[in-house]
């Protein structure tokens, strides 16, 4: 009993009978370490970003001056010399999703899917990734104006109308499948079959498209390398912007209400 006749009640009890857990104290040292770790992650990301952009700039400079490099021709001929069952069909199929109307159909279906799933932030991020990547790629093609491989140098399946550097197919695959890969990794439950299947289905086109374009004689290896670098930089920017939108629930405030109940990125 206390001096005023009242008994010490102790810590308050929750309605479920359990004592509440006091939140862990955030000490100045812990906050400083958190900020230091975040600064290091940002520095590493910026370093990779700048390095990739610099590598593309160097490659683009020489691609503007030379129709192809000697290692381009040697690598293309070595790849085209593969005489294994099913290789030609695989390489042809890998490029089909980037031909003609198919990129527009794939993009439209994915955007509609995100909209129906009430994932407007993902929808706008995918639109930015594919739309912006297409504009950047076509601008680079116009500025560099590199000719396509010719039948005198390598095996060519058919004549191609547009410039060669950087590869438009690779750029689309990186911006489209690359963002879907990131979305699946971030939003689907960890270790689930659905997540593994989504990651596999989005990663395979990314890995095959560069080989496919060289095998079919549509591009030089340096064309595909340039597209991977430039589109990878653009995709990294889109992912960064996407995270900012999610933090502020820019396009769909209701997403914040359900994020806590689902694994993945919190809105």
C-alpha positions, 0 to 999 in steps of 0.5 A: 500500500502507498501512503495515500492508501492506494495499492501500486498497480504496476504496468498497465495491462492490455485487454488480452491480458499481456503486458505491453512491450515498451518500444526499443529506445533509439539511442543517438549511436543507433540512429547514427549507425542507421544513417551511416548504413543508409549513406553507404548504400546510397554511395554504392548505388550512385557509384554503380549508376555513374560507372554504368553511364560512363561505360555507355558513354565511352561505348557510344562514342566509339560506336558513332565512329565505327560501324563495328568492332573486330571483337563484335564480328568474332563474337557474332561468328562464334555465337552463330557457329553453334550447331546444337538442336533447338538453338535456332528456335530458342533464339528466334522465339526469344526475340519474338516478344519484341517484334512489331506490335507485341511490345505494345500488347505486352505493355498494355496487358501489364498496365491493365493488370496492375490497374485491376489489382489496384496497383496504380503506383506500379502501373505508372512506374511501368509506364515510365520505365517502358515509355521513357526507355523507348524514347531514350533508345530511339534518341540514341539510335538517331544520334549515333546512327550506326549501321546494322550488320551486313551479310558480308560480315555475318549471317543476317536473317533479314534486312532491318530498317532502324539503326543498330546502336543501342538494341531496341529489343534489349532496351524494351526487355530491360525496361519491361521485364526488368521492372516486372522482375523487381515488382515480383521480388518486392511484392510477392511473398518470400519463398512462395512458388508464385514468386519463384515462378514470376522471377524465373519467367521475367529473368529468362527473357532478359538473359536470352534477348542479347544473345538472340539479337546477335545470333540472328544477325540483327545487332552487334554484341556491342549494340546489346551491351550498350542497351543493357547499360543504358536501359539498366541505368534508366530502370534504376532511376525508375525504381528509385522514383517508384520507391519515392512514390510508394513512400508518399502513396502518390498515386494510390493512397489506399495502398498504404492501408493494406501494405502492412498485411502483405509482404514486400515493399511497404507503402 
